[in-house]
Amino acid sequence: MIYLDSAATAPVRRESLEAAWPYLTGTFGNPSSHHPVGEAAAAGLEDARARAAAVLGVRRSDIVFTSGGTEAANLALKGLALAAPRGKHLVTAATEHEAVLECIDFLHRVHGFDVDLVEVAPDGGVSPEALRAVLREDTTLISLALANNEIGTVHDIRALAAIAHSVGALLHTDAVQAAGHVELRDLGVDALTLSGHKLGAPKGSGLAMIRGRHPLEPLVHGGGQEGGRRSGTENVAFAVALAVALELAEAERLDSAPRLGALRDLLVRRVLAAREGVLLTGVDIDRPGARLPGHASFCVPGRSGESVVLDLAERGVISSSGSACAAGSDEPSHVLLALGIPREIAQTAVRFTLGRGITVAEVEQAATLICEVLASPR
């Protein structure tokens, strides 16, 4: 099997599992308990918090461990918008992940926030000028991803955060896809969210980095764990696993990003040559840093994206016809529709995402099989 769906999930790293194991066995205490067993668990939790904070370049108190990226986004967006809004105006893009868009819709429907969508370029990018055009004096919060999960476009979040702050607004960035591929320090954001299973930690682990100086309304009320920001007994083992996976991904990034970028370029060139009319979605590969290094996404007019995925699976190549997060949906990608791609073309989408363990031989073999499938008339 050649696995080309790392944007959906990555295999759990052995180092992550081994770090978590003691907190599932001998060090099983409740970190809120004031006795040696609980204090040992609390020490493990705080060590994980410190390690995650060091990777992100923030204070330990800025880290809130969650059950994943979706919960983290909900906490950041709803928590910041509802705690002490200076106005009731939100800004996002139509290309954002469903976790962000559904939060924004909730705040609009239930709490009466106004919402503006920033203009998105055909390659999925958001320019500083486009963001400035939709900001108001009462803009409360902006949410723009560091990297798009479906097309791999990377935003200049530092520049966008500076524009947000120039009008007094806060900026949240969804960094789920970017972690391990893009620098996460010194982005200038007020909140950043991550998911562990994209990095090699178990599913059900995640974190929200939310600057402690900002008031935050919790989603979950109770015993006041996580500094009062997320109540409930903490999942110490998964917090530890996430911190280790995040550390490893960052330590490997400077070597892995150029290697994956070169393999991605090889794959893109082979696929574009395989069939007339194949469209690379997102940013062209000749713009270093503007596209995730291991991300290649296409539309294949004349072929159903799902049929391409199934044909490849029969040949041992695992890929995706879009985001794995819109469970059970056969609708065309909302991201591609937002880019102006016609509905019938958007339904031909295929995505190949390369993981850290992929080899040159595997990419070359996958490219040959992809070309074989795309050349068929089905």
Secondary structure by P-SEA (a helix, b strand, c coil): cccccccccccccaaaaaaacccccccccccccccaaaaaaaaaaaaaaaaaaaaaccccccccccccaaaaaaaaacccccccccccbbbbcccccaaaaaaaaaaaaccbbbbbbccccccccccaaaaaacccccccbbbbbccccccccccaaaaaaaaaaccbbbbbbbccccccccccccccccbbbbbccccccccccccccccccbbbbbccccccccccccccccaaaaaaaaaaaaaaaaaaaaaaaaaaaaaaaaaaaaaaacccccccccccccccccccccbbbbbbccccaaaaaaaaaaacbbbbcccccccccccccaaaaaacccaaaaaabbbbbbcccccaaaaaaaaaaaaaaaaccc
